Amino acid sequence: MSRKLNSLVQKRVENLIGQLNTLMLCKVIQVIPHIEIISYFDAKYIDFENYERTKIQKPITMQGASFQVGDIVLTGFLQEFVEDGATRKFDISDAVIIGKVNL
């Protein structure tokens, strides 16, 4: 494999691994009609590409929890989720808000 191709493949792998999160700080950007959050920090990639942060819609919340736009929340991601016979692993759509964070 050429050195340049090897470098491109390595950067791609590192970028994908960089997107694997188990915990992340997020900011609440909407609460009505459903809660919506976005990563609190911009992602920094090795190849310096800019990617738009993904909005997470309808994360799982703890019973009785209430949030306001602007709240910073600690968000976890289910390691595995089975829905209609299909399995997802570490998918951003399987976010769980653990609680509010004071920064």
Phi, psi and omega per residue, in radians:
M1 nan 2.331 -3.129
S2 -1.143 2.714 -3.111
R3 -1.057 -0.714 -3.130
K4 -1.161 -0.786 3.114
L5 -1.105 -0.734 3.112
N6 -1.042 -0.741 3.127
S7 -1.111 -0.752 3.122
L8 -1.109 -0.761 3.124
V9 -1.106 -0.775 3.137
Q10 -1.061 -0.755 3.123
K11 -1.105 -0.707 3.137
R12 -1.114 -0.778 3.124
V13 -1.087 -0.799 3.140
E14 -1.098 -0.653 3.097
N15 -1.140 -0.742 3.132
L16 -1.154 -0.736 3.103
I17 -1.136 -0.606 3.116
G18 -1.119 -0.342 3.123
Q19 -1.542 -0.120 -3.137
L20 -1.463 1.925 -3.124
N21 -2.129 2.505 2.986
T22 -1.888 -0.489 3.025
L23 -2.397 2.521 -3.128
M24 -2.713 2.496 2.999
L25 -1.418 2.359 3.134
C26 -2.307 2.795 3.095
K27 -1.979 2.345 3.098
V28 -1.323 2.146 -3.129
I29 -1.960 -0.179 3.117
Q30 -2.782 2.506 3.069
V31 -2.190 -0.339 -3.139
I32 -2.176 2.311 0.060
P33 -1.395 -0.257 3.064
H34 -2.525 2.753 -3.105
I35 -1.261 2.455 3.113
E36 -2.410 2.364 -3.121
I37 -2.273 2.870 3.109
I38 -2.519 2.629 3.134
S39 -0.925 2.356 -3.120
Y40 -1.235 -0.606 -3.107
F41 -1.885 2.541 3.014
D42 -1.229 2.489 3.076
A43 -1.340 2.416 3.079
K44 -2.020 2.110 -3.086
Y45 -1.854 2.639 -3.095
I46 -1.046 -0.617 -3.118
D47 -1.537 0.148 3.067
F48 1.100 0.310 3.064
E49 -1.288 2.557 3.087
N50 -1.744 2.244 3.100
Y51 -2.101 2.420 3.090
E52 -1.197 2.355 3.121
R53 -1.181 2.446 -3.096
T54 -1.473 2.262 3.036
K55 -1.335 2.404 3.104
I56 -1.870 2.035 -3.099
Q57 -1.764 2.425 3.073
K58 0.954 0.944 3.052
P59 -1.154 2.760 3.072
I60 -1.255 2.382 3.118
T61 -2.174 2.739 3.089
M62 -1.270 2.564 -3.120
Q63 -1.042 2.306 3.099
G64 1.480 -0.090 -3.136
A65 -1.278 2.487 3.069
S66 -2.271 2.560 -3.072
F67 -2.368 2.723 3.072
Q68 -2.169 2.681 3.075
V69 -0.995 2.308 -3.125
G70 1.758 -0.278 3.098
D71 -1.083 2.501 3.017
I72 -1.758 2.249 -3.052
V73 -2.223 2.560 3.018
L74 -1.495 2.163 -3.045
T75 -2.093 2.282 3.064
G76 -1.901 2.878 -3.138
F77 -2.215 2.285 -3.140
L78 -1.080 2.364 -3.139
Q79 -1.144 -0.649 -3.125
E80 -2.627 2.457 3.138
F81 -2.443 2.264 3.139
V82 -1.908 2.193 -3.132
E83 -2.442 2.163 -3.137
D84 0.925 0.669 3.086
G85 1.442 -0.106 3.127
A86 -1.779 2.487 -3.128
T87 -1.905 2.298 3.023
R88 -2.008 2.560 3.085
K89 -2.182 2.305 3.099
F90 0.822 0.755 -3.132
D91 -1.511 2.404 -3.107
I92 -1.089 -0.424 3.133
S93 -1.300 -0.140 3.123
D94 -1.793 0.720 -3.122
A95 -1.329 2.524 3.094
V96 -2.253 2.093 3.086
I97 -1.378 2.087 -3.098
I98 -1.484 -0.674 3.113
G99 2.981 3.030 3.128
K100 -1.341 2.644 -3.133
V101 -2.179 2.418 3.020
N102 -1.752 2.048 3.107
L103 -1.740 nan nan
